[in-house]
Amino acid sequence: MIRIGWRFPPLSGGTKQGFNNNDVEAFRGEELMDNLAREICQNSLDAKPEGASGPVKVVFELKSVLAPAYPLFAEYRKCIQGCRKYYENNMGHQLEQFLGDADEMLARKEIPVLVASDYNTKGLEGSRSRDISKSWEALTSADGISAEKNDDSGGSFGIGKNAPFACSALRMVFYNTLASDGESAFIGVGRLATFYDEDAGEDTQRVGRYQLNDDENRRWDPIYPESNDTFRDLFKRNERGTDVIIPGFALEDGWERALEKSVVESFLVAISEGRLVVEVRGKTGTTLIDEENLPSLVGSYKQDRQMVDTWRLYEAYVNPDKRETLSILEDNDVEVFIASRPDFGKKIGFFRNTGMRVYYTYRNIFQHYAALVVIREKELASLLRETEPARHNKWDHKNISAGTKEGKEKREKARKAIKDINDQLLGLLKAQFEVGSKSSMDAAGVGEYLPDSSEDGEEAVKGSDALRVRIKIGQVKKQKVKEAPDPFTEQGKKDEGEIFPGDVHNQTKHPNPSVDMSTPVVTPGGTGGAGTEGVASGAGAKTVTTPSLLRKRAFMLSSAEGLYKCIVESKNDCKQAFISFSSLGEDGRGKRLELSKATCNGCAVPIRDSTAGPISLEAGKPTVCFATFARKEKMMIDVQVTGVAK
């Protein structure tokens, strides 16, 4: 008899399979929605037909279905009960938790279903031919088998295809496709554990499928258009592409905003360059994430602690202080965008040539910055793709097998490419901000610049981080300051100008001049006592704004380089401000310091007579400057800021 329904194949003496599945568990946790968005959108981008115009579109929509109307849910519940009975006396915590959640979900009258549909893609090819190299088999019916890939593709329906199962309280996912080869097919997959099937009278494997079952002729096929199925008919497609359908969606509250953030964070470049459009349809309405709406969406993340790095990277991408290309395997196969702002941290985002972020990292320099790195050419993109783990969240050359000579050569090639990218990027950052990390530096002030943690797995290896700071504290030099004279000693009285008993200003030997040296009075609008012209009243030719400082601070970064950091904050705006520095002695007296070079907010500032400027001060906003002095020693620094050049 041919029937449509669930079939969990018989174990037939094979190894019993428990519920714990690391391939699914790897995608659970706080990054659940991020993993779902990355896997769905990545696979959709990879499935764009060669030469097709326009962006790939992915629509996420939460629907509800009436459970009693579709027998597949009641049939699946029997499988759940079979698991509970089979493991009644030997049930682990994870299985017990899953069975409880599944029972609660299947007891509902309406079951939430998240549908992710893509358009302008090839769909899943090979549903009738059942060719194991095609995408249909790789996604729906195989484990450990990859589909054919082009040079740009990042996923291959490997472990990543388990991400949707992690979002289902039923561990149930359906696939529906209309492919470029004209094939249309529908199938469901459930991931449970070995249980006793009372109808078949034997133990089962843990993975079952909702399909067209012809046990007599030993044929088990997807549900094709010529077959009737009411649940399949809910998802009929008229456009080429694929639906990933997740019944029992476990994140009903707030999923829209979480998914939106995940899409923007992971596909910032793809959306900016018009390659990807994502539509999120939920209870609160529809959000369109495309090239036009992206700036306002990202702008709303400026005060969001979770998303502030995304905003900073976007600022670097659209308003870079420096835009440069690197040549790794080919000419100009990497593009770099760098920006520095006072409120930036230190973050680098690496993106594939398809526009998906792979991972974040940092480089430890003194300046605050954001840098966005995009792989542009296929040869490098293809090589780096092979260094990515299952979750596609870093580049590690050791992920390339070195069991053969060819493998060893490719691994070494990847290692050099990754190192070359990192080295050239560091060189760009140091050249841009004129400040680099040294192998040895003074301890004072360094703590502020050390990051909380590193997300770069490659640099976590001992000896591989070119910027690992080694703090060396030497003997502290004492300032040799000339002591001011005591005004109560005889010599002090002379220096202070006392008449007796010193000889300075002694009335007998050196009488004070008797000629009137007073300054003539100047009368505005008229003439002074000596006939000089006065100052005429009226509007002047120039307006000078004097900054009113709320705070100022300067501290040493490296005495060997004479490098100091200065932060000033003005109460008012001042577009033309000038800054100079003095060293303070123990008596509080200052001595003007000679400036060698200065930067402000990442940009070089002109220097004239040891005064740097002009710089722009914004009311209430800290301005960060770095100053290098000719004098190379530890000093107490005072900062002077004026509205005019001295």
C-alpha positions in Angstrom: 0.0 0.0 0.0 1.2 3.5 -0.9 0.7 6.1 1.7 1.8 9.6 2.7 3.0 9.8 6.3 5.9 9.5 8.8 8.4 6.6 8.4 11.2 6.0 10.8 13.3 3.2 9.1 13.8 0.0 11.0 17.0 -0.4 12.9 17.5 -3.9 11.6 20.1 -4.8 14.1 22.0 -1.6 13.7 23.4 0.6 16.5 20.8 2.2 18.7 20.7 5.9 18.4 20.1 8.2 21.4 18.5 11.6 21.4 21.7 13.6 22.1 22.8 15.1 18.7 25.8 17.4 18.8 25.1 18.5 15.2 21.8 20.1 16.5 23.0 21.1 20.0 25.8 23.1 18.4 23.2 25.6 17.2 21.3 26.1 20.4 21.8 28.7 23.1 22.0 32.5 22.9 23.0 32.5 19.2 20.0 30.5 18.1 18.4 33.1 15.9 21.8 34.2 14.6 22.6 30.7 13.6 19.3 30.3 11.8 19.6 33.6 9.9 23.2 32.8 8.9 22.4 29.3 7.6 19.2 30.2 5.8 20.5 33.4 4.1 23.9 31.9 3.3 22.4 28.9 1.5 20.1 31.2 -0.4 22.9 33.4 -1.5 24.8 30.3 -2.6 21.8 29.2 -4.7 21.6 32.3 -6.9 21.7 31.2 -10.5 24.9 32.3 -12.4 24.2 35.4 -14.4 20.9 36.2 -12.7 20.2 39.9 -12.0 18.8 41.5 -8.9 19.2 40.5 -5.3 18.3 37.2 -3.6 15.2 37.7 -1.5 14.4 35.8 1.7 11.1 36.1 3.5 10.7 35.0 7.2 7.0 34.6 8.2 5.4 33.2 11.3 2.1 31.4 10.7 -0.2 29.2 12.7 -1.8 26.0 11.6 -4.7 24.1 13.1 -3.2 20.9 14.4 -6.4 18.7 14.3 -6.7 19.5 10.5 -3.4 17.7 9.7 -3.0 14.0 10.6 0.8 14.3 10.5 0.8 15.9 13.9 -1.2 13.1 15.6 1.0 10.5 13.8 4.2 12.3 15.1 2.7 12.3 18.6 2.6 8.5 18.5 6.4 8.6 17.7 6.9 10.9 20.7 5.0 8.5 22.9 7.1 5.6 21.6 10.2 7.5 22.7 8.9 8.1 26.1 7.9 4.5 26.6 11.2 3.2 25.2 13.4 5.3 27.5 11.0 5.2 30.5 13.6 3.7 32.9 16.7 5.3 31.3 15.8 8.8 30.3 18.4 11.5 30.2 17.6 15.1 31.1 17.8 16.4 27.6 15.4 13.8 26.3 13.0 14.3 29.2 13.0 18.1 28.5 12.4 17.6 24.8 9.5 15.1 25.3 7.8 17.5 27.7 8.2 20.5 25.3 7.0 18.4 22.4 3.9 17.1 24.3 3.0 20.7 25.2 3.4 21.9 21.6 1.4 19.0 20.1 -1.4 19.6 22.7 -2.1 23.1 21.3 -4.9 23.7 19.0 -2.8 25.9 16.8 0.9 25.2 16.2 3.3 28.1 15.3 5.2 27.5 12.1 8.1 29.7 10.9 8.5 29.7 7.1 11.7 30.9 5.5 11.2 31.3 1.7 13.8 32.4 -0.8 13.4 33.8 -4.3 15.7 34.4 -7.3 17.5 31.1 -6.4 17.9 27.8 -8.2 15.8 25.9 -5.6 16.8 22.3 -4.6 17.8 20.3 -7.7 17.8 16.5 -8.0 14.5 15.6 -6.2 13.5 13.1 -8.8 16.9 11.9 -10.0 18.0 11.5 -6.3 21.6 12.3 -7.4 23.6 12.4 -4.1 25.7 15.2 -5.5 22.7 17.5 -5.9 21.3 19.9 -3.3 18.0 18.0 -2.7 19.7 14.9 -1.4 22.4 16.8 0.5 19.8 18.8 2.4 17.0 16.3 3.0 18.3 12.8 2.9 22.0 12.7 3.7 24.5 13.1 6.5 28.1 13.9 5.8 27.6 14.3 2.1 28.1 17.7 0.4 26.4 19.1 -2.6 28.2 20.4 -5.6 29.6 23.8 -4.8 30.8 26.7 -6.8 33.8 28.9 -5.8 31.6 31.4 -4.1 29.5 29.1 -2.0 30.0 29.0 1.7 27.7 26.2 2.8 27.2 22.8 1.4 24.2 21.5 3.5 26.6 19.9 6.0 26.2 20.4 9.7 24.7 23.9 9.2 21.4 22.3 7.9 20.7 21.4 11.6 20.2 25.0 12.6 16.4 25.0 11.8 15.9 21.8 14.0 17.4 23.6 17.0 14.5 26.2 16.6 11.8 23.6 16.7 10.3 22.2 19.9 9.4 19.1 17.8 12.8 18.7 16.1 10.7 18.8 12.8 11.5 20.6 9.6 9.9 20.5 6.1 11.4 21.4 2.7 9.5 22.6 -0.3 11.0 23.5 -3.6 10.5 24.5 -7.2 13.9 24.1 -8.8 15.5 25.4 -11.9 15.5 21.8 -13.4 11.6 22.0 -13.3 11.3 19.6 -10.4 9.0 20.3 -7.5 9.0 18.3 -4.3 8.0 18.4 -0.6 9.3 16.4 2.3 9.5 16.5 6.1 12.3 15.4 8.4 12.0 14.5 12.1 14.9 13.9 14.5 14.1 11.9 17.6 15.8 8.8 19.0 15.6 5.0 18.5 12.1 3.8 19.7 9.9 0.8 19.3 7.4 1.1 16.4 4.4 -1.0 17.4 3.0 -1.0 13.9 6.2 -2.3 12.4 7.0 -4.4 15.4 10.7 -3.4 15.7 13.1 -0.7 16.8 13.7 2.3 14.6 16.4 4.7 13.5 16.3 8.1 15.0 15.7 10.1 11.8 12.4 9.8 10.1 10.7 11.4 7.1 7.2 12.5 6.1 7.1 11.3 2.5 5.4 9.0 0.0 6.0 5.5 1.3 5.7 2.4 -1.0 7.0 -0.3 1.3 5.9 -3.2 -1.0 8.1 -1.9 -3.8 10.7 -0.5 -1.4 10.4 3.0 -2.8 10.3 6.0 -0.5 10.0 9.3 -2.4 9.3 13.0 -1.7 5.8 14.2 -2.2 5.5 15.3 -5.8 2.8 17.5 -7.3 0.8 14.5 -8.6 0.2 13.3 -5.0 -2.4 14.9 -2.8 -1.4 16.3 0.6 -3.3 19.0 2.4 -0.3 20.1 4.5 1.9 20.4 1.4 -0.8 22.5 -0.3 -0.4 25.2 2.4 3.0 26.0 0.8 2.5 25.9 -2.9 5.1 27.8 -4.9 4.7 29.6 -8.2 8.3 31.1 -8.2 11.5 29.2 -8.3 13.1 28.8 -4.9 12.9 26.9 -1.6 10.8 27.0 1.6 12.3 25.9 4.9 9.3 25.2 7.2 9.8 24.9 11.0 6.7 23.6 12.8 6.7 24.0 16.6 8.8 27.2 16.3 10.1 27.7 19.9 10.7 31.5 19.9 7.3 33.1 19.4 7.9 36.3 21.5 10.3 38.9 20.1 11.7 36.7 17.3 11.2 39.5 14.7 13.6 41.9 16.3 16.2 39.2 17.1 16.1 37.9 13.6 16.4 41.4 12.1 19.5 42.1 14.2 21.0 38.8 13.2 20.5 39.4 9.5 21.9 42.9 9.6 24.9 41.9 11.7 25.8 38.9 9.6 24.9 40.3 6.1 25.8 43.9 6.4 27.9 44.0 3.2 25.5 41.8 1.2 22.6 44.0 2.0 24.6 47.2 1.4 25.7 46.0 -2.0 22.2 45.1 -3.1 22.9 41.3 -3.1 20.3 40.4 -0.4 16.9 41.6 0.6 15.2 40.2 3.7 11.6 40.6 4.7 10.5 39.8 8.3 6.7 39.3 8.7 5.5 39.0 12.3 2.7 40.0 14.6 3.8 43.6 14.7 4.0 44.0 11.0 6.5 43.7 8.2 10.1 44.9 8.3 12.0 45.2 5.0 15.8 45.0 5.2 17.3 46.2 2.0 19.9 48.7 0.7 17.5 51.6 1.0 16.3 50.9 4.6 19.6 49.7 6.0 21.0 53.1 7.1 18.0 53.9 9.3 18.0 50.4 10.8 21.8 50.5 11.6 21.4 54.0 12.9 18.9 52.7 15.5 21.7 50.4 16.9 24.0 53.2 17.9 22.8 53.0 21.6 22.3 49.2 21.5 25.1 47.5 23.4 24.6 44.3 21.5 24.7 46.0 18.1 27.0 49.0 18.5 29.8 47.2 16.8 27.6 46.7 13.7 26.9 50.4 13.7 30.6 51.2 13.9 31.5 48.8 11.1 28.8 50.3 8.9 30.2 53.8 9.6 33.6 52.5 8.5 32.1 51.0 5.4 30.1 54.0 4.2 32.3 56.9 5.7 35.8 55.5 5.8 38.8 57.6 6.8 40.8 55.2 4.6 39.8 52.8 1.9 42.5 50.5 0.6 43.0 47.3 -1.3 45.4 44.4 -0.4 46.9 41.9 -2.8 47.1 38.4 -1.3 46.8 35.8 -4.0 45.8 38.1 -6.8 45.9 41.9 -7.3 43.4 43.8 -5.2 41.6 40.7 -3.9 40.9 42.2 -0.5 39.3 45.5 0.3 39.6 47.3 3.6 37.6 50.2 5.1 38.9 52.0 8.2 37.4 54.7 10.3 38.2 56.2 13.7 35.8 58.1 16.0 36.2 59.0 19.7 33.4 56.7 20.7 34.6 53.7 18.7 36.1 50.6 20.3 38.6 48.4 18.5 36.8 46.0 16.2 37.5 44.4 12.8 34.9 42.5 10.9 35.9 40.0 8.2 33.4 39.4 5.4 33.2 36.8 2.6 32.9 37.8 -1.0 29.2 36.9 -0.8 28.8 39.6 1.8 28.5 37.5 4.9 30.5 38.2 8.1 32.7 35.3 9.1 34.0 36.7 12.4 35.2 39.6 14.5 38.6 40.3 15.9 40.8 43.3 16.9 44.3 44.7 16.6 45.8 46.3 19.6 46.8 49.8 18.7 46.3 53.0 20.7 43.7 54.5 18.5 40.0 53.7 18.6 38.8 52.4 15.3 36.5 50.1 13.2 37.8 48.2 10.2 35.8 46.2 7.8 37.6 43.7 5.5 35.9 42.1 2.5 37.3 39.3 0.4 36.7 40.2 -3.2 38.2 37.6 -5.6 37.2 34.0 -6.0 40.6 32.3 -5.6 41.2 33.7 -2.2 37.5 33.2 -1.2 37.5 29.6 -2.2 40.7 28.9 -0.2 39.5 30.7 2.9 36.1 28.9 2.7 38.0 25.6 3.3 39.5 27.0 6.5 36.1 27.6 8.1 34.6 25.2 10.6 31.0 23.9 10.5 29.6 27.2 11.9 31.6 29.3 9.5 32.7 31.7 12.3 36.5 31.9 11.8 39.5 31.2 9.5 41.8 28.5 10.7 44.2 26.9 8.2 44.3 23.7 10.4 40.7 22.9 9.2 42.3 21.9 5.9 43.4 18.2 6.0 47.1 17.7 5.6 47.0 14.0 5.0 48.4 14.3 1.5 51.1 16.4 -0.2 48.4 18.5 -1.9 46.6 19.0 1.4 49.8 20.1 3.1 50.5 22.6 0.4 47.0 24.0 0.5 47.1 24.3 4.3 50.4 26.2 4.1 49.0 28.4 1.4 46.0 29.2 3.6 48.2 29.9 6.6 50.3 32.4 4.6 47.2 34.0 3.2 45.6 34.5 6.6 48.9 35.8 8.0 49.4 38.1 5.1 45.9 39.6 5.5 46.5 40.2 9.2 50.0 41.7 8.7 48.9 44.0 5.9 45.9 45.1 7.9 48.0 45.9 10.9 50.4 47.9 8.7 47.4 50.0 7.4 46.2 50.7 10.9 49.6 51.7 12.1 50.2 53.9 9.1 46.8 55.5 9.3 47.1 56.5 13.0 50.9 56.9 13.1 50.9 54.9 16.4 52.0 51.3 16.6 52.4 48.8 19.4 56.1 48.1 20.4 57.5 45.0 21.7 58.3 46.8 25.0 56.5 49.7 26.5 55.9 51.4 29.8 53.1 50.2 32.0 51.3 53.4 32.7 48.1 53.9 30.7 48.5 50.5 28.8 45.5 48.9 30.7 43.0 51.3 29.0 44.0 49.9 25.6 44.0 46.2 26.3 40.8 44.6 25.0 38.6 42.5 27.2 38.9 39.4 25.1 40.0 38.2 21.7 37.7 36.5 19.2 40.4 35.6 16.8 41.2 31.9 17.3 44.3 32.1 15.2 45.8 34.8 17.4 45.1 32.9 20.5 47.9 30.6 19.7 51.1 31.4 21.6 53.5 33.4 19.7 51.2 34.2 16.8 49.9 37.6 17.9 52.2 40.3 16.5 50.7 42.8 18.9 50.9 40.9 22.2 52.0 43.6 24.6 55.0 42.9 26.8 55.1 45.3 29.7 58.5 46.2 31.0 58.9 48.5 33.9 62.3 50.0 34.4 63.8 52.3 36.9 61.7 55.4 37.3 63.6 58.5 36.3 63.3 61.4 38.8 62.7 64.9 37.5 65.6 67.2 38.0 63.8 70.4 38.9 65.6 73.5 40.0 64.2 74.5 43.3 62.6 77.9 43.5 64.5 80.4 45.9 63.2 80.8 49.4 61.9 84.4 49.5 62.9 84.7 53.2 66.6 84.2 52.7 69.0 87.0 51.9 69.6 85.7 48.4 65.9 85.2 47.9 65.2 88.8 48.9 67.7 89.9 46.3 66.1 87.8 43.6 62.7 89.0 44.6 63.8 92.7 44.2 64.2 93.8 47.9 66.0 97.1 48.2 68.1 96.0 51.2 70.6 94.4 51.6 70.8 93.0 48.0 72.2 95.0 45.1 69.3 94.4 42.7 67.2 97.6 42.3 69.4 99.2 45.0 68.4 102.8 45.0 71.9 104.0 45.5 73.8 101.9 42.9 71.0 101.3 40.5 68.3 103.9 40.9 64.9 103.2 39.3 64.2 105.3 36.2 62.5 108.6 36.9 61.1 109.0 33.4 57.3 108.3 33.2 57.1 105.0 31.4 53.3 104.5 31.9 51.2 103.4 28.9 49.2 106.2 27.4 45.4 105.9 27.8 43.6 104.8 24.7 40.0 106.1 24.3 37.7 103.9 22.1 36.6 105.9 19.1 39.0 108.7 19.9 42.7 109.3 20.5 44.9 108.4 23.4 46.9 110.6 25.7 49.8 110.5 23.3 47.7 111.3 20.2 47.5 107.6 19.1 44.4 106.4 17.5 41.9 104.6 19.6 39.8 101.5 18.9 36.7 102.2 16.9 33.4 100.6 18.0 31.4 98.4 15.7 31.4 94.8 14.2 34.8 93.3 13.9 36.2 91.5 10.8 36.5 88.2 12.6 34.8 86.3 15.4 37.0 84.2 17.7 35.3 81.5 19.8 37.2 80.6 22.9 36.7 77.0 24.1 35.3 76.7 27.6 36.8 73.4 28.8 34.7 71.0 31.0 37.7 68.7 31.5 41.1 68.0 30.2 43.5 65.1 30.8 46.9 64.0 29.6 48.9 60.9 30.4 51.9 59.0 29.2 51.7 56.0 26.8 55.4 55.5 26.1 58.2 57.6 27.6 60.7 56.1 25.1 58.8 57.5 22.2 57.7 60.7 24.0 54.1 59.6 23.3 51.2 61.0 25.3 47.4 60.8 25.1 45.3 63.8 25.7 41.5 64.1 26.1 39.7 67.4 26.1 36.0 68.2 26.4 34.6 71.6 25.7 31.4 73.2 27.0 30.8 74.9 23.7 31.5 74.3 20.0 34.8 75.6 18.7 35.6 74.9 15.0 39.1 76.5 15.1 40.9 75.5 18.3 44.6 75.2 18.9 46.3 73.0 21.5 49.8 73.2 23.1 51.5 71.4 26.0 53.7 72.2 28.9 55.6 70.0 31.4 55.0 70.8 35.0 57.7 70.9 37.7 57.2 70.2 41.3 56.7 73.9 41.9 53.8 73.9 39.5 55.7 76.0 37.0 55.2 75.0 33.3 57.7 74.8 30.5 56.5 74.8 26.9 57.1 71.4 25.2 58.3 71.0 21.6 55.8 69.0 19.6 57.1 66.5 17.0 53.8 65.3 15.7 50.1 65.2 16.7 46.9 63.4 15.7 43.3 64.2 16.6 40.5 61.7 16.2 42.8 59.6 13.9 43.9 62.5 11.6 47.2 64.2 11.5 47.1 67.9 12.8 49.5 70.6 11.5 52.0 72.0 14.0 53.4 75.5 14.1 55.7 76.7 16.9 54.8 73.6 18.9 51.1 74.5 18.7 48.8 71.9 17.0 45.7 73.0 15.1 43.3 73.9 14.0 41.1 71.2 15.5 37.4 71.1 15.9 35.8 70.7 19.3 32.2 69.6 19.7 30.2 70.7 22.8 30.1 67.9 25.4 31.9 65.4 23.2 35.4 64.2 24.2 38.2 64.8 21.6 41.1 62.4 21.7 44.6 63.6 20.6 47.9 61.8 20.6 51.1 64.0 20.9 54.7 63.0 20.4 57.3 65.3 22.0 60.9 65.9 21.3 61.6 65.4 25.0 61.6 61.6 25.7 61.0 61.1 29.4 58.2 60.8 32.0 56.6 64.2 32.6 53.5 65.7 34.2 51.7 67.3 31.3 49.4 70.4 31.3 47.2 71.1 28.3 46.4 74.6 26.9 43.5 75.0 24.4 42.8 78.4 22.8 40.6 79.7 20.1 43.5 81.4 18.3 46.9 80.3 17.2 49.7 81.5 19.5 
